[in-house]
């Protein structure tokens, strides 16, 4: 099986779970609808892209701003999304 066909098979097997996550969490996460799954180096990597509002420069550098954005907009989404994929082994 080629890498591309393998990725498509994984995408198909997880699509129901992905659709459920997007439907249940879209109000919290502001998902965008592209790049939901990609495969890299024979390992599965889930990629859920989200929109968030830019935060102002509070005197910190770009790494501090990225950390604050993660803490404020992304961190609370990680565990509920990961929980949906328990039991899937690829």
N, C-alpha and C positions, 0 to 999 in steps of 0.2 A: 504494500500500500504506500503510495507516495505521501509526502508530508502534507501536501495540499488536500488530498483525499482524506487523510487522517484527521486534519483540522475540520473538514466539512462534516465528517462522521461525529466528531466530538461536539461540534456546534449543534448538529441535529439532535443528539442525545440529551443535550442540556437546554435546548431552546425553551421547553416548557418551564423550567426553573427560572431561566433568565426573564421570560415574559412575566412570570409571577412576581419576581423581584421588582421589575420596572413598574408594574401596575400598583403594587402595594407601597412602594417607597418613593414614587416619582415626586410627590409633594414635598418630601424632605430633601431629596437628592438633586432634583432638576437634571435628570439624565438626558444626555444627547443620544441619538439613535445610531451612531456609527461606531465601529471598532469595538464591538462587545466581546469578541473572542479572537485571540491570535495565538499562534503556536510558535515557540521559539526553541531551537535546539532540542527538539523531541520532548519538551516539557510543556505542559499546558499553563498558560498564563491568562487569567481572566482580566479583562480590561473594561471597566465601566467608566465611561467618561461623563463628567458632570460639569455643569455651569455653576459658577458662584460669583458673587459680587466682589469686585476688587476692594481691598482694604486700603486705607490711607497709609501713608508713610509716617509711622510714629517714631521716626528717628532711627529705625533699625535698617540694617542692610537687607539685601534680597533673600538671604537664607533665613533671617529672622521672620521676614514677611511670609515666606513660604511655610515655615513652621507654624506660624499663627493661623494662616489660611487652612492648613491641614487640621490643626486642633479645632478650629471653629466650624469648618464645613465638611470635613471628610471623616475624621476619627470616629464619630458616632455611627457611621454607616458600615464600617468594616466588619464588626462582629455580626450584625444581623445578616449581612450578605454572606459571610463565610458560613454561618449557621445553615443557610439554605442548601449548601453544597456538601454537608456532612454525608459521609457514606459513598460519595462518588470517588472512584479511584481511577486515575488515568496516568 
